[in-house]
Amino acid sequence: MNFEKALQELETIVAKLESGEVTLEEALSCYAEGVRILAWCESSLTHAEQKVEILLKDEQKPFRPVSNDENI
């Protein structure tokens, strides 16, 4: 599953629940699936934020060109 597909699935679940055309059992099942997908999305976002933080830290390090002597 990718993030965009997960969001699309959440939107589908919300629309289904808001329609009011599902039984109580179906609504509970949809809600449980929505909670599972939401947890996955939150985890994915946290992971992405951590990657961005690492990249930003690397960018802030001063650039030091490698001399020819260091390539040996």
N, C-alpha and C positions, 0 to 999 in steps of 0.2 A: 504494500500500500504506500502511496506517496501522499504528501501533505495536501495537495490540491484535491485529490480523489477523496481523501478523508473529509475535507471541508464540504465537498459536494454531497457526500453521504449524510453528513450532519444536517445540511440544508433540506435534504429529502426527508429525513426523519422528522425534523421540526414541522415541515409542511404537512406531513401525514398526521402528526399529533394535533396540529392546529385545525385541521379539517374537521375534527370531531367525528369522523366516519369510521373509527376503529373501535373494536371492543376493548374492554378494560384489560383483558389478557394481552391483546396486541399492543396496547398502549404501554403496558409495563415492559413488554419485551423490547419495544422500540426505545423506550427510555433507557433501559439497561444497555442496549447497544450504543446509544448516544453517549452514555457515560463512559463506556469502554473506548469509543473513538476519541472523545474529548481528552481522556487521559493520555492516549497515544499522541494526539496533537500537542498537548502541553509538553510531553517528554521530547518530542521532535523539536519544538521551539527552544526549549532549554538547551538541547544539544547544539542547535544552530547558534544560539547566543554565545555559548562557550567557544565555538569555533571562531566566531567574529572577534571575541575578546583576545584569543590567542593571536589572530592575525594582526589586530591593532597593536598588541604589545610588540610583536616582531617589527612592525613598521616604525615604531618609535625608537628603536635601537639605532644608534648612529651608524652611518654607512662607513665602512673601512675597506677601501679597495685592496685587493690582494696583489702584492708585488710579485714580480717574476721569480724572485728567490723563494717565495713560499710555495710555489707550484711544484717544486722538486720533491 
